[in-house]
Amino acid sequence: MKKAVISTGGKQYIVAEGDSVEVELLNTSDKQVKFTPLLVIDGETVTVGKPKVEGATVTAEIIELDKQAEKVTAIRYKAKKRVHKVHGHRQHLTVLKVIKIA
């Protein structure tokens, strides 16, 4: 089974063929995206890139473009001062399905 490590949105993800991955929002109108992997695992063989693996690509299909994550709540509170503030944030995500690691 082939696995690869890709980098997008300042984060790294371990993916395999057929996996669905939620990544940071991608600004693209295409249905497919290609990534150059940082590391490829093919059975017993491990190829590490410097910084990326030359000649290897990870092809993924966009399933959902602008999905929102769960709400993250941040609270600022000071005891006995009547100071409290609640902030909420929902990150925009893109859902990808990995088609091929070549």
C-alpha positions, -999 to 999 in steps of 0.1 A, spaced: 0 0 0 14 34 -10 14 63 14 27 98 11 32 129 31 19 161 15 21 197 26 -7 223 21 -19 252 41 12 251 63 4 216 76 15 181 66 -8 152 61 -2 114 57 -24 101 29 -30 68 11 -49 60 -21 -87 62 -14 -84 84 17 -105 115 23 -87 144 39 -99 178 52 -73 205 44 -72 242 46 -93 260 20 -78 258 -15 -84 287 -39 -90 268 -71 -118 261 -95 -104 228 -108 -119 194 -99 -84 178 -94 -53 190 -76 -18 177 -77 7 178 -48 44 170 -48 50 147 -18 76 152 9 79 115 15 67 83 -3 62 49 14 58 20 -11 58 -13 8 93 -17 22 108 12 2 108 47 17 118 77 -4 125 109 14 126 142 -6 151 170 -2 127 189 3 103 172 -21 104 138 -39 113 145 -76 91 129 -102 64 118 -77 29 133 -76 -2 128 -55 -35 134 -74 -66 143 -54 -102 151 -64 -121 179 -47 -153 165 -31 -164 196 -12 -149 230 -16 -161 252 12 -169 232 43 -169 247 77 -153 230 106 -167 228 141 -169 260 161 -139 268 183 -148 291 212 -122 313 230 -132 330 263 -115 360 280 -125 363 316 -112 382 346 -125 373 380 -142 400 401 -138 427 373 -170 420 353 -149 414 323 -157 385 299 -157 382 262 -166 352 241 -152 347 205 -162 320 181 -145 308 149 -153 283 122 -124 274 99 -132 270 61 -120 236 48 -117 217 15 -124 179 15 -101 159 -8 -102 123 -19 -68 109 -29 -70 92 -63 -34 82 -71 1 83 -57 26 80 -86 
